[in-house]
Amino acid sequence: MICEKHGIFYDQGQWCGMCWREKMSSIRGEKKAKISELKTMVKTIEKKSESAKSFSEHKLKSFRSKSKYRNVTTEYNGFKYDSKLEAKVAQDLDWKLTAGEIVEWRRQVKIPLRVNEVFIANYYIDFIYTDNSGQVVYLEVKGLALPLWVVKWRLLIALINEIDPGAKLEVVKE
């Protein structure tokens, strides 16, 4: 075949060698333009982040993102809790421990949920405590019961006798 534009003979493909080079050159030019545009955008973002850093360093104004479910992270006894209610329950457990009503308590305990030796998910229970009679109680503090939590909680209910025979499950709601 003969290229109509350049008058060059070529065997295969859509373009002769010259047309192909021109096409590739224009593609490279477009890529360079896009790369240049991206570099400009990155520089703009970096400038904005630097100005944000200097703004926060001067402490002119404090920006705090609000929690999705309006819970307030609360610190009690050197630990951070996801909500005021959770911190209050921890305080109550400390009082019960001091009064001798319970033997021990732990917070944020990881429980692997397995069905037929197949790992399904991890469940992080808010508190586990043991009362004077030796009864183990799994205590969950809940403000808003989301669908995923409901499914995991039901799975924990179904598996609790395999995980810890004789244990009791409790939920504290706002």
Secondary structure, 3 states (H helix, E strand, C coil): CECCCCCCECCCCCCCHHHHHHHHHHHHHHHHHHHHHHHHHHHHHHHHHHHHHHHHHCCCCCCCCCCCCCCCCEEECCEEECCHHHHHHHHHHHHHHHHCCEEEEEEEEEEEEEECCEEEEEEEEEEEEEECCCCEEEEEEECCCCHHHHHHHHHHHHHHHHHCCCCEEEEEEC
